[in-house]
Amino acid sequence: MVNRLTSNRKWLDSYIPSIAGRVKEQGIDVVFDKDSDYDLMHIHIPMVLAYRVSCKNNNGNNAPIIFHGHMTEDTFVVGGKTKYFVRKWLKNLANKADIILCPSQYAAQYYRQLLPGKDVRQLNYGIDLGKYAYSDQDRQAFRQEYGIGDNETVVCSVGGLTLRKGVSEFSEVASCFPDMRFMWVGGSFHNKQSVKSLYGIISKENNTIMKDMPSNVMFTGYINNVPGALSASDIFFFPSRHETQGLALVEAAANRRPIVTRDLPVFREWLTHGCDCLMGSSEEEFNVCIRQLIDDPALMRRLGSAARRSAEKYHDIDMTSKRLGQIYNELLEM
């Protein structure tokens, strides 16, 4: 079997390689070569290659297709006219699939409304919980590498440098806490210039969000050592405006970081304000949440431990891979 995954998967690196390895343990071979023969195609990135390969599939191979529905038109910061074309593109590609697999009930509801009658299922993203566990050693090493003092309080966020991820809100909140370090981990979501240019055009994004940043904000760019960055931080702040699950939030929970996040329905599927995180809907509310944590170390520890338990309950990659293998075998036996 070939799982049609992009080989350029920078922003899904925490999910795709791990899930592929565990599916292989169930006797299902997974390869990334778009020219290989295959028994089943799994589309994760709905770009031009996925559409072209799916058309080829329909013309010469009747193998089943899974479309991973983790993007909507709201994934991009676009106007109404552009949203129409993004929605149409996603609809045409998803309609080719036998199963549309979504990482949240929020995303599943979107695709059920987009394509009534299609087989739409929900399966949480899973992560390697051990990989993202907190480590004192990782904390010290990361802080030393990036010149962060032992006594500095670090507020961290992880994600692409896009308006949708809340970079501007991150900057505004940072300006209210000049004595704390705010660290943004992540850069461009794709390293192919043509794809970045297309994304920038349809997202109406530009470099203005990077201007006039407070002096206490640092950017690491894209790094592989996300677990180290999380361990080096004291609070995880996730002001993203739209997600269909939010892998970075799952990783932070696994790292026992006390979480401050935007109050989005998709996060309420597995997180609860005051129990395993603090939620806000504006910069003012984010400020209050962060101040509440800084003033109450016991609350930080309690929320961090509860977040880890929620990650274990909902996002264990072993549970996700087992269910994914069952779905693969179901389609292969049709």
C-alpha positions, 0 to 999 in steps of 0.5 A: 500500500502507498500512503500518498503523503507529501515528502515536504511535510515540515509543519506535519513532521510531528504527526506523519512520520510517527503515524506511518511507522506505527501503521507499518507495524500493523503490516501495512507498507507506507511510502511517499513516492508519488510514482509507486504502485499502490493499493490505497491513496491517503491525501494529507496536503490538498495541493496541486500534486494531490489533485493530479495524482487523484485524477490519475488514480481515477483514470487508471487505478480504482484504488480507494482514496482517503482525504484528510480533511484538516483544511477549510477555506478559513485556514487561509486569511482570505476575502469572500471571493477567494474563499469561494474558490478555496472551498470549491477546490477542497470540495472537488478534491474531497469528493474524489475520496471514499472516506474523508477523515477529519481530526476534529468534530469541528472539521467533520461538521464542515465536510458533512455540510460541504459534501452531504452523503459522503463518508466523513469520519473523525479521528484525532491526531496522535502524537508520540507522548514520550517524545514531547514529555517535559525534560529538565535536561532539554530545558537547560540545553535549549536555554543555553543554546538560545541565550535564555537566562535560568531565571527568565520567564518564557512564554512560547508559541509554536506555528507558522508565521501567519496572521491566522496563527495570531502573530500580531496578538502575540506581539501585542500581548508581549508588549504588556509584559516587557520583563518576560521573554516571548518566544515564537517557534516556527517560520514559513510553513513550506520551503518551496518558493512557488508554494509559499508565493501562492499561499501568500497571495491567497492569504493576503499576507505580507511582512507588516506583521513582522515590523515593530516587534517588541524587544522581548520577542524572539523568533527561532525560525523553523526548528526540529527541536520543538520538545526542547523549546516547549521544555524551555518555556514556562507558559504556552500561549496559542492565540491562533484564530482558526484551527481544525485541531492544533497539533502545537497545542497537543504537543504543549499539553503533552509537555505539561505546559500551562496553556493559554489559548483562544476560546475556539469550539475545536479546542473545547472538544478536549480542553476545558477552561480552568481545568487543563488550560485558560482560554480567552477571546481578546488580547485583554483576556489573554493578558489576564490569563497570563498574569493569573498564571505568573501570580500563581505557580501552583495553578501553573503546575495544576493546569500543566499536569491536567493538560498532560492527562488530557493529551494522554486521553485524546491524543495518544498516537498508539490509539490513533494508529490502531484506528487508522490501520483498521480504516485502511484494512476496511477499505482494502477489503472492499 
